[in-house]
Amino acid sequence: MNIVVGHLYYDLMNLYGDNGNIKVLKYNLEEQGINVTIKKLSLDDKIDFNKLDMIYMGSGTEENRKIVLNDILKYKNNINKFYKDNKFLLVTGNSLSLFGNYIIDKDGNKKDA
């Protein structure tokens, strides 16, 4: 079995050592005999969700989260389809808010997600 994990915004959403989390995930899957490919994806990368089996995204600073929000919105329909196709998303910390309907920043401003 082969699994392709898209590590979204690995360079911006890595506040609490999330790169280590992805290494542990890969190690544990490989211990179960599963071949794992990690695709590090960020700004300016064209993300093909059809080629991913799982999405992972870690936590980030509020500034980085805003940057990611502006970029990830172009994939809103792709992410909804990914989810509806029963594929896996593992999102930690404040990155979970990027997959909701809106985000309220520290100043109380609401931005649609």
C-alpha positions as CSV (number, residue, x, y, z in Angstrom):
1,M,0.0,0.0,0.0
2,N,1.2,3.5,-0.8
3,I,0.0,6.8,0.8
4,V,0.8,10.3,-0.4
5,V,0.6,12.9,2.3
6,G,0.4,16.6,1.4
7,H,2.1,18.6,4.1
8,L,0.4,21.9,3.4
9,Y,2.3,25.1,4.1
10,Y,5.1,23.2,5.9
11,D,7.2,26.3,6.0
12,L,4.6,28.7,7.4
13,M,2.5,26.4,9.6
14,N,5.2,24.9,11.8
15,L,4.9,26.8,15.1
16,Y,5.3,23.8,17.5
17,G,7.6,21.5,15.6
18,D,5.0,20.1,13.2
19,N,7.8,18.9,10.9
20,G,8.5,16.5,13.7
21,N,4.9,15.3,13.8
22,I,5.0,14.5,10.1
23,K,8.2,12.5,10.6
24,V,6.5,10.5,13.4
25,L,3.4,9.9,11.2
26,K,5.6,8.7,8.3
27,Y,7.6,6.4,10.7
28,N,4.5,4.8,12.2
29,L,2.9,4.2,8.8
30,E,6.1,2.6,7.5
31,E,6.3,0.4,10.6
32,Q,2.9,-1.0,9.5
33,G,4.3,-1.8,6.0
34,I,2.8,1.2,4.3
35,N,4.9,3.2,1.8
36,V,4.7,6.9,2.5
37,T,5.5,9.8,0.3
38,I,5.5,13.3,1.9
39,K,4.8,16.2,-0.5
40,K,5.9,19.5,1.0
41,L,3.5,22.1,-0.4
42,S,3.4,25.8,0.1
43,L,2.7,29.2,-1.5
44,D,3.2,29.2,-5.3
45,D,2.9,25.4,-5.5
46,K,0.1,24.0,-7.7
47,I,-1.6,21.5,-5.4
48,D,-3.3,18.6,-7.1
49,F,-5.6,17.1,-4.4
50,N,-6.4,14.2,-6.7
51,K,-2.8,12.9,-6.1
52,L,-3.0,13.1,-2.3
53,D,-4.4,10.5,0.1
54,M,-4.1,12.6,3.2
55,I,-3.5,16.3,4.1
56,Y,-1.5,17.4,7.1
57,M,-1.2,21.0,8.4
58,G,0.3,22.3,11.6
59,S,-0.1,25.4,13.7
60,G,1.2,28.8,12.7
61,T,1.5,32.4,13.9
62,E,-1.4,34.6,13.3
63,E,0.5,36.5,10.6
64,N,1.4,33.2,8.8
65,R,-2.2,32.0,9.2
66,K,-3.4,35.1,7.4
67,I,-0.9,34.5,4.6
68,V,-2.0,30.9,4.3
69,L,-5.7,31.8,4.4
70,N,-5.3,34.1,1.4
71,D,-3.6,31.3,-0.5
72,I,-5.7,28.3,0.5
73,L,-9.0,30.0,-0.4
74,K,-8.3,29.3,-4.1
75,Y,-8.5,25.6,-3.1
76,K,-11.8,25.8,-1.2
77,N,-13.7,23.6,-3.6
78,N,-10.9,21.1,-4.0
79,I,-10.6,20.7,-0.2
80,N,-14.4,20.2,0.1
81,K,-14.3,17.5,-2.6
82,F,-11.3,15.9,-0.8
83,Y,-13.2,15.7,2.4
84,K,-16.4,14.5,0.7
85,D,-14.4,11.8,-1.0
86,N,-13.6,10.4,2.5
87,K,-9.9,11.3,2.4
88,F,-8.1,12.1,5.5
89,L,-7.2,15.6,6.9
90,L,-5.0,15.9,10.0
91,V,-4.9,19.5,11.1
92,T,-3.5,20.7,14.4
93,G,-3.8,23.8,16.6
94,N,-5.0,27.0,14.9
95,S,-4.8,25.6,11.4
96,L,-8.2,24.0,12.1
97,S,-9.8,27.4,11.8
98,L,-8.6,27.6,8.1
99,F,-11.1,24.8,7.3
100,G,-14.1,26.5,8.9
101,N,-16.5,29.1,7.6
102,Y,-14.7,32.2,8.9
103,I,-11.9,33.4,11.1
104,I,-12.0,36.2,13.7
105,D,-8.6,37.7,14.2
106,K,-7.2,39.1,17.5
107,D,-8.8,42.5,16.7
108,G,-12.2,41.0,16.3
109,N,-12.3,41.3,12.5
110,K,-14.2,38.5,10.7
111,K,-12.8,37.1,7.4
112,D,-14.6,34.4,5.4
113,A,-12.7,31.2,5.0
